[in-house]
Each structure stands twice: as structure tokens, then as C-alpha cells.
Amino acid sequence: MLFAEVQKSINLTEEKKLLNLIAQGESSTLEFKATMRYNLHDRVNKDPVITHNCIKTIAAFLNSRFGGSLLIGVRDNGEIKGIEIDGFDDSDKAMLHLVNIINRDIGPTFSPHCNMRVVEVEGKPVIWVKVSAALNEAWTKKDDENIFYVRQGPRTGKLTVEEAEQYISSNFQPVEDE
């Protein structure tokens, strides 16, 4: 009985933390995505653009000095939608899917920088991905293209190759040979 009470207290604390984050709104270190796979206007077909939007945000946080948090299941206006719309059997399968997409599109060396868990917010499951800044630059694969993303205030921006090279030389330390 005591364990259940402790767990309930932890869950309430996590929910309060997320509600406080959501109240602050999107920023250079916080991004909301309503879903991971479906466009809210077309809930019939999975939309690879929606999935890529989650991945590019994660890559941008990896490339930033401070990292950031991605909340999946929250609309841009702060409305809690939950992740049920994505149609996963359970929350674990949703997080496993996200890890697989990170590994595929950014690289498996970057997924350990993504601490994710599901938090019930207003009775709806939200995936909270805390992304720590990477030591190396994170390029994102989209089709046959490698793209470099950074946070630009509350948005994620794509840099040209030249801009990316300049950003990388200014923000990442070169690896020295031993």
C-alpha cells in the first residue's frame, strides 16, 4: 500500500512539472507536438512529415548548448491531447517507436541523450522527451538528404551546409587524436 501511495505522489509531482512547463509556452528549450504520427486534420493516414517534425526538434535540441524538452501529446496552444491518437497499443510501444525513429534518422549514438517517459497529464498520457546537448553535431536523415537543425527561439530551423559548418565550428569542440 505504501508503494502505491509513493507512486501516486511521484505521478502528481511529474504532472505538476509538466503543467508548469506547458504554462510557460514554447521556447528555445521547449517544444510541443500534438502527435507523433498523425496529422490532426487527417487521422486516417500516418504522415511522415509529422514524424519528421518530432525528429528534427530532437536533433535541434541535440545541437543546442542547453538541450531541451519535447512534449508529444500537447498542441501548440498548450491543449493536452495525449498520445492515444497515434494508435499505439500502449505507451511503451510509442516510446520504442520514437527510439527506433531517432536511431534511424539521427543515429543510435544519439538516442542515449533522449531521456523519455510517459506522464499522465489531465488523465491523458504525454511523452516527455528530455534531450541533453550532444558532444558531436547531430545531422538528420530525410529521404536522401542530411539536414542540420538548430533551435531559433521557439522554432526549429534548417541550416545550409555552409551555415552548419560555421555553427559546428563555433559550438562543438574538435575531437583530438590521442
N, C-alpha and C positions, 0 to 999 in steps of 0.2 A: 504494500500500500504506500509506503514511504517513497519508493522509487517512482511510482506513478505521479505522486504529488510534486516531486522534484522535476520530473519531465514536463509536467504541465506548466510549472513556473518558468522553466527554460523556454518553452514554446511561447509563452506570453511575452517574455523579455525579447525574444527574437522578433515577434510580431511588432512590438513597440518600436524596436530599432528600425525595422523596415518602414513602418508608418511614418516615423520621423524623417527617414531618408526621402520617402516619396513626397512628403510635405515640402521638402527643400526644392524639389523640381530637378530637372535635368541640368547637368553642368559638365565641366571638363572631366570630372571623375565619376559621373553617374549618368546612366542611360536606361531608358525604359523601352521594352519591346512587348507588344501585346501578345504576340505568338512567336513560335519558333519555325512553324512550317506553313501555316495557312494565312492568306490574306483575309482580313475580316469581312471584305466585301464579296469574296468568293470562297466559301467554306467547303467547296466540293473538291477542288484540285490543290495538291501541295504546290507551293510556289517557291522555286529555288531562289528567287530574289529575296524573299522574306528570310530564308535560312542564311543567305549570304549577308544580309544586314546584321544578323546576330554575330556572325563570324568576323566581319570587318570591324565591328565595335570592339570585340575581344582583341583583335590584332592591334587596333589603335591604342587600347589600354596597355598592351604589352610593350608598345613602342613609346609610351609616355614615361615621364620621370616618376610619376606617383601611382601608376596603375589606375584602377577604378572598379566600379561595381556595375554589372548589368543585371537588371531585373526583368525576367521574362514572365509575362502574365500581367503586365501593367501597361496601360495605354499612356501615350504622351501627356495626356491631361491628368494623369495620376489615378485614373479609374482602375480598380483592381478587376481583372478579367479572369485570372487563374490560367492554368495551362491545360485544362481539360479539352479546349478547342483543338489542340494539336493531336488528339486522338491516341495518345499512348495508353497502354494497358495500366501503367502505374508510373509514379514519379521516378522510380529507379530507371525504368526504360527510357524515360525522357532525358534524364541526365546522361545515361550511357550513349544515347543518340548524339547528344551535344558533344561529348568527349570524342566520339568517333568522327564527327564532322571537324572538330578542331584538329585532330590528328591528321585527317585527310587534307584539309585546306590550309592549315598553318604549319603543322608538323608535330610529331609526337613529343619532341623535346620541350614544347611549349605548354602542353596540357597540364603538367605539374604546377604551372603558375596560376592555374584556374581552380580556385577552391570553390566548389559549388555544393549547395544544399537546397532542399525544399523547405520553405517556411509557409505555414498556414497564415494567411492574412485575410481577415474578414471571412473566414471559413473557406477560402479558396487557396489552392496551392500555387505558390510563386517560386520560380527558380531564382536563387540569389547567387550570382557568379562574382566572386571577389577575385579580380585579376591583379597579380603583382607585376610590377615592371620587370621586363626581361633584361638580361645582361647583353643579349645579342638582338639585332633587329629581326623583326617578325614580318616576313613577306606572306601575302595571302594568294593562294591559287584560285583563279576564277576562269573556268574554261582553259584556254592555253596561255593565259596571261598571269604574270606575277605582279601583284599590286602592293604598294606600300601605303598604309593608312596611318593617320595621326589624329588625335583629338584637336579640334579647333573650337574651343569653348564647348557649347552643348551639342556639337555635331562632330561627325567623323568625316574627315576629308582625305581625298586621294592625292598623293603627290606624284609629280612626274619623276622619271628616273633621275634626272639632274637634281631636282629638289630633294628627293630621297637620299641621294648620295651626300648632299650638303647637310641634311638633317642628321644622318647617321654619323658623319664625321664630327658633328658638334655635340651629339648626345650619347654616343656609345664609345667606350674605351676600346682601342685596338687590342686584340689578343696578342700577347708577346710570346714568341717561341722560347722554349726552355733550352 
